[in-house]
C-alpha cells in the first residue's frame, strides 16, 4: 500500500513545484494563476466611444427605415416606426426591434442608428 502512495505524492509535489516556477503567462491553467479569461461574446469585442458612434451614426431618420440600433452594447436589426418633429427631443427616433414584441420598442437619438448594410 505504501508503495502505491509514494509515486502519487511525488507526482503531486513535482506538479505543484513546476507550476510555481513558471511565470503566470506560461501556466494559465495551473493553480488558478494567469490572465483572466477573455469573454467570447461578440458584443464585448470592441466598444465604441460616444464620439465614434456620433461620427458613424445616422444624421436623421424617417419612418420605415430599416436600421441597426445600438441597444445594451449590441447592434440589433430594427425599423423606425415613429419620428418626433419636436426639435427639442433628444431621442426623436422610435424603433421596433425585428422579431421582438412591441413592448420592447425604444426611442433613440439618430446617431445610435446605422444603415442596415453598415453592420459593424
N, C-alpha and C positions, 0 to 999 in steps of 0.2 A: 504494500500500500504506500509506503514511504517513497519508494522508487517512482511511482506514478505522480506524486505531488511535486517532487523536486523539479522535473522538467517544466511543469506548468508555471511554477513560481519563477523559474529562471527566465522563461519567455515573457511573462508579465513585467518583470523588473527591467528586462532589456528593452521592451517596447516603450515603457514609461521613460527610461533614460534617453532613448533615441528621440522621443518626441520633445523632451525638454531641451535637447541640444540643438534642435532645428530652429531656424528663425521662424517667426509666426507665418510668413507668407509661404514657407516650404511645407508646412504641416497644417493646413486649414481644417482638416477633419479630425486631428488628434487632440484629445483633451480639451476640446472647445476653444482652441486658440486660433487666431487668424482673422481675416477680414469678415465683416458681417455679410450675410447672404444678400445677393442682389435681387431685387424684385424682377419678376418676369412679366409683369403687367405692361402691355404696350402703352398705356396711358402714363406710366411712370417714366418712360424712356427719356423724354425731354419736356421740360416745362418752358413755355414762352413767357416772357415778361409782358406786362400790360402794354408797354410801349410797342413791343414787337407785334402784339396782336392788333393794336390800333393801326399799325403800318400795313399789315397784310389783310385786315378785315375789310368788309364792305363799307362803303361810304353812306349808302342808303338801301332801303329795302322796299319791296312792293308786294302786295297781296298776290299769292300764287307762286312766288319764287320758291324753287327747291334749293335748299341750302344745307350746309353743315353748321350746326350750332354747338358752341363750346358750352358744356354743362358738366359740372363736377369734374373738371380736368379731362374730359373726353369729348371727342368730336362725334356728334350724333346726327344722322340724316333727319332733316326737318322740313316743314313747309311753312312759309309765312302765311298766317291766317288773318292778321289784322295789323294795321299801321295807324298809329295815332298821329293826327295832324297837328296836335299841340306842340309847338316848338320848345316848350319848357320841360317836356317829359324827357327823362334821362333814358328810359327804356321804351322806345316807341314801337319796336317790332315784336309782335306776339307770334310765337311759333308753336306748331304742333309737331311733336316727335313722331316720326313714321313708325307705325306698329305699336304705339303706346296709347294708353287711354287718354281721353281729353282732359282728365283731371291733372295730367302732367304738363299741360301747356304752360309756357312761361313767357314773360316779356323780357327782352334783352336789348342792349344797345346794338346798332348795326355793326360795330367793329368786332363784336363777338360772333359774327356770322361770316361764312366764306362760301364762295360758289361751290356747288356740289362736286364739280370736276376738279377742284383745287384741294383734294384730300391731302392733309398733312402727312 
